[in-house]
């Protein structure tokens, strides 16, 4: 779709709908900028925040009847 076609259709709209179109275009621009700026965690950024118990691999008491 060309910009001329969009502009021609936009001219036919009443003023309140033009404002809605403007808001929607702003929303789309913001959405596209956010999708391009993906933030990836830095390797090792959670070091020291996660701890595993010493008995992590030990069988659970809840499942004794199934073993």
Secondary structure by P-SEA (a helix, b strand, c coil): ccaaaaaaaaaaccaaaaaaaaaaaaaaaaaaaaaabbbbbcccccccccccccccccccccccccc
